[in-house]
Amino acid sequence: MSTAGAERPYEVRFVKNLLIPVRDGTRLAADLSLPVGDGPFPVILEYLPYRKDDWTLRYHRYFAEQGYVMCRLDIRGTGASEGVNTDEYTVQEQQDGYDAVEWLARQPWCDGQVVIYGSSYGGFVAYQIATHRPPHLKAIIPVYATDDRYTDDSHYRGGLLRYYYDFAAYAASMVARNALPPYPDVVGAGWSRIWEQHLEHNTPYMLEWIAHQVDGPYWRPGSLRGQYEKVQCPTFIIGGWRDGYPNPQLRTYAQLKGRVPTRVLIGPWPHALPNDAIPGPCIDYLHEIVRWLDYHLKGLDTGVQHEPPVQVYMQRYDPPEADRLDTRGEWRGEIDWPPPGASERVFLLGSAGQLVPAEAGQVAEAHDDYAYNPSVGLAGGLWSGGLPFGLPTDQRPDEAFSLVYTSEPLTEELAILGWPRAILHVSSTAEIMAFSAGLCDVAPDGTSALVAKGILNATRRASLTTPEPLVPGQVYELAIEIDCTGWIFEPGHRIRLDVASADYPNSWPTPLPGTNRVYRGGPYASRLILPVVANRGSAPAPSFRPSPQPRTIPASPPEAPPWQVTHDMLGGRVGVATQRSSREINRGTTVADEQYMRGYVSLRNPADAGISGNVTLRRATPEMEVEVRARMGMRSTVDAFHLSVDLHILVDGLDHFRRRWLRSEPRRLL
C-alpha cells in the first residue's frame, strides 16, 4: 500500500477572513490554510454555521500539509459572514455553497478542483450542494450525515418529535451562537454592522421545526433521498454505529454505487470524529481521506482502488456501561452492498416470552398486553450528541415495563449487517400510540445489551405525510425498521426483542395513556427479521493506522458532565438532566461554553411533559467581554406544544440586547 500525501509535509500559510461574494452580493467570511510551494492545489471546503474564529482545528493544518488548500467558511448570517440566518439547510444556503465552490475554483492557488468535507452539519451540506452540481465540485466527504432530514435527523424519528437533544441542546445552543458578535480584530470596522444585522433578523430554528410535524416540502430540499442521481462526483461516506445517523450510510452507498466512485466506512463511533471517539477503537481517518483524495484528485496510486468499497466494524458484546471506552469486534470488508450471500433469518414471537426460529414451526395464536409507560428508554442511551458519554446501559430496568421475547442460547456465531425489522400485529386503547422495538444481546449472566432500536408512531403507519388516528381495539400490522447495525452474536448468548411504546428522553412521549396488545401466532405472525451475513466478509478485512494522538478522555466524576435521572415518587414524574462545559484560550480570547438541560414526564399523564435548555456562551478579550444567555423551554398538553425562547446579551456585564419568542403549535397526532 502506497503512502498518501506529500513525501515531506508542506509548510502552511494562514489567511484570516477572506471574503467570498455570492450571487446577491452578500460576502461570506472564510479562513484559509494554504500549502507553501508549487501549486496550484485542490481546495477542501468546510461550510458551517459554527463560527470559524472561535476554535483552532488541527485537521485544517493537516490537510494543508498534505497539499490541499483548506477553507473554513461561515454560513450566511453566522460568525463573521454577512446576511441573515433564519433556519438550517435553506435553499439560499445551498446556493451560497454553490457560489463559494465556483469562486474558490477560480482562484490562482486552486487547480480548479474543489472538495466539500464536513462532519454532521458539514456533511449534510456536502450532500445538499452536490445536488446542485457545481461544475468544479470534484468530490464530497460527508461524515456523520443524513440523506433524509425527516426520518433521520435530530428533529423527528419514526414520526415522533425528538426530545432532549433537538430542542434543549442543539437548538438552544444555536440561538446563543448566532447571537455572538464577530471579532473586531478579525473583521475590522464592519464588525458592529454585521452583528446588528444578525441580532435584528436571525431567528430560532426550532420555530420552523415544531411547525412541520409531518414529512413534506419543508424537509425535502435538504434531503438527498429522492434525488441521489444528482450526485455526480466521487463520494466517501463515513459513519458510526453509535452515532445518531446510523441509517443513511449504507442506504446512500447503495444508491450511488455504480454511478460515481463511492466508498463507505462505518466504525463503532458516536457523534465524535473517528480519531478521538469514545468508544473506540480510533483510527487515523484523516490519513484515509488523504489517500482517497490523492487517488481521485491527484492521480496517485495510493492503493485505495484495490480496497473493498464497504468497510464496517462488526461489534461484539461488551458489558453495557455508559462510559465504555472501546468496543470489541473486528473490521470487515465487502465488495458490494448488499453483501454477497446475505439472507434473512426470522424469529417468531412465541408463548412465555420466547423468540422462536421460524423454521421450528408455527406458534399458537395468542396475545400479550402491557401498559404504556412514557419513561421507558432511560436505559437506552442518549441520542448521538450532547455528551461525551451516553451509551446504553443494561436494558433490564426498561424491560420491566416492556414485552420481552428471548431466544434459546446460540450454539454458533450469528453475524448481522444491515437493518433488522420487527413486524408486529398490535392494538391499543389509545388513538395515539408509538411502538418501539429494541434488539438486544443477552449475555449468559442475564445482562441485556442494546444492539439497536427502532420506533414508529402508529398514527404514521401508512404515511409520514398524512397521519391517521388509531381505532381503539383494531388490529394493525406495523413494520418497524430497527437502526442499521453490524453485530456478531456469540455462542451462549441469546437474542432478545423488547417491545414498548416510548424512547425517553430521546423522543417526546405520546400524550394519551393506554394499554397495548401484541398479537402473535396464527394469522398474526409477529416476528423479528435479522439481516444475516456470512461470518467473514467477501473481501479482506481492512486495516487502519491508529490515531496519531491520544484520545481526549473527560475527567471522572464529579468533574465529568452529569447525566442524571430522578424519580419524583409523590409527584409521579421522572426527570432527566444533563450538563456540560468547555473552556479554551484561542488567539488571546477566552472561549467558554456552558449548557444544561432539565426535562420531565408525568407517569400519570404522559401529555404533561416539559424540557428546558439553558446555554451561556462567553467570549472575553482584553477589550471586551460578551456573554450570551439563551433559554429554550417547551411544555406539552394533550393537544399542543408551547414553546418559549429567551435571548439575553451582556457586554462587559451590562445589558445590551433582549428578545423573546413565543409559539404554540397544535399536536398533529404526535
PyMOL commands that set and color helices and strands:
alter all, ss='L'
color gray80, all
select helices_A, chain A and resi 52-54+58-65+91-105+121-130+164-177+184-187+191-201+206-211+228-230+248-256+285-298+304-306+351-353+358-360+396-399+458-460
alter helices_A, ss='H'
color red, helices_A
select strands_A, chain A and resi 11-21+27-36+41-48+69-74+110-119+137-143+156-157+160-161+235-240+262-267+310-315+329-334+343-349+355-357+366-371+403-406+414-418+421-428+434-442+448-457+476-481+485-489+494-500+515-520+527-533+563-568+573-586+589-602+609-620+625-636+640-651+654-666
alter strands_A, ss='S'
color yellow, strands_A
deselect
rebuild
show_as cartoon
